[in-house]
Amino acid sequence: MPLFTQDKKVESLRRAPLFEGLSKKDLIQLARLTEDLEIPAGTVLTKEGETGHEFFVIVDGEAVVKRKGRRVATLGPGDFFGEIALVEHVPRRATVTTKTALRCFLLTQQSFLRVLDDQAGVERKVLRALARRVLALDGV
């Protein structure tokens, strides 16, 4: 039985910059491909230096983000991480460990790429969002 409603997932996905140009229909399609999880405290979700393959959205609970062993952030409900892993095979930039029991959902790279292959319009929108992020990082 799903932990979260489709509406909750769509609302959460909409906040991720990678998906900012997607329509509600596109977001519903992505939401249907996600997996709901309940994870105990102390679980390592991503490990710095390892290649990632999924994008996480936290619904309840907290996780700690560490880079080079130093805490850099605490994530909570509504936060997300791992979006780069959906589009590129690169090492994770941080280790994320659950601080409390966590309820979240994830989208795998395989599922995401399948949507891009099937929906050229979604791919174009994601590429535009990535281009805007690069320009913003460059101060343009």
C-alpha positions in Angstrom: 0.0 0.0 0.0 1.4 3.4 -0.9 2.6 5.7 1.9 1.9 8.9 0.0 -0.8 10.2 -2.2 -0.1 11.0 -5.9 -1.0 14.7 -5.1 1.7 14.8 -2.3 4.3 13.4 -4.7 3.4 15.8 -7.5 3.5 18.8 -5.0 6.9 17.6 -3.8 8.4 16.9 -7.3 7.3 20.4 -8.5 9.6 22.0 -5.9 12.7 20.4 -7.4 14.4 22.8 -9.9 15.1 19.9 -12.3 11.3 19.5 -12.8 10.3 23.2 -12.7 9.1 23.3 -16.3 7.1 20.1 -16.2 3.3 20.1 -16.5 1.1 18.5 -13.9 0.6 15.6 -16.3 4.4 15.1 -16.6 4.7 15.2 -12.8 1.9 12.7 -12.4 3.8 10.4 -14.8 7.0 10.7 -12.7 5.1 10.3 -9.4 3.7 7.0 -10.6 7.2 5.7 -11.1 8.4 6.5 -7.6 8.9 4.0 -4.7 7.7 4.8 -1.2 10.1 3.9 1.7 10.2 3.9 5.4 13.8 3.9 6.6 15.2 3.5 10.2 17.4 6.1 11.8 21.1 5.7 11.2 20.8 4.4 7.6 23.2 5.7 5.0 21.2 6.7 1.9 24.0 8.0 -0.2 27.8 7.8 0.3 30.2 10.5 -0.9 32.3 9.3 -3.8 30.0 6.4 -4.8 27.9 6.7 -8.0 24.3 7.4 -7.4 21.2 6.2 -9.2 18.3 7.7 -7.5 16.6 11.0 -6.4 15.1 11.2 -2.9 12.2 13.3 -1.6 11.8 13.5 2.2 8.2 13.5 3.5 8.8 12.9 7.2 11.9 12.8 9.4 15.4 14.2 9.1 18.7 13.3 7.4 22.2 14.7 7.9 24.4 15.7 5.0 28.2 15.4 5.4 31.0 16.3 3.0 34.5 15.1 3.8 33.2 14.0 7.2 31.9 17.5 8.2 28.2 18.2 8.7 27.0 20.7 6.1 23.2 20.5 6.3 20.2 18.8 7.9 17.4 17.9 5.6 13.7 17.6 6.6 10.2 17.3 5.2 10.0 18.8 1.7 13.7 18.6 1.0 15.2 16.5 -1.7 18.6 15.3 -2.9 20.2 13.3 -5.6 18.8 15.0 -8.7 22.1 14.9 -10.5 22.1 11.1 -10.3 19.1 11.1 -12.6 20.9 12.6 -15.5 24.6 11.8 -15.1 26.8 9.0 -13.7 29.0 10.9 -11.3 30.2 10.3 -7.8 27.9 11.6 -5.0 29.2 14.8 -3.5 28.0 14.0 0.0 27.0 11.3 2.4 23.4 11.5 3.6 22.4 9.5 6.7 19.0 9.4 8.3 19.0 11.2 11.7 15.5 9.9 12.6 13.2 7.4 11.1 12.5 8.7 7.6 9.6 8.4 5.3 10.5 9.3 1.7 10.0 8.4 -1.9 12.6 7.9 -4.6 12.8 8.0 -8.3 15.4 5.8 -9.9 17.6 6.9 -12.8 16.3 4.0 -14.9 12.7 5.1 -14.5 13.5 8.7 -15.1 15.4 7.9 -18.3 12.6 5.7 -19.5 10.3 8.8 -19.2 12.8 10.9 -21.2 13.0 8.3 -23.9 9.2 8.1 -24.2 8.4 11.8 -23.8 10.5 14.1 -25.9 8.7 17.1 -24.4 9.7 16.1 -20.9 13.3 15.8 -22.0 13.3 19.3 -23.6 11.8 20.8 -20.4 14.4 19.1 -18.2 17.2 20.3 -20.5 15.9 23.8 -20.3 15.8 23.6 -16.5 19.4 22.3 -16.4 20.5 25.1 -18.8 18.9 27.7 -16.5 20.7 26.2 -13.4 24.1 26.4 -15.2 23.5 30.0 -16.2 22.5 30.9 -12.7 25.6 29.3 -11.4 27.7 31.3 -13.8 25.9 34.5 -12.8 24.3 35.1 -16.1 
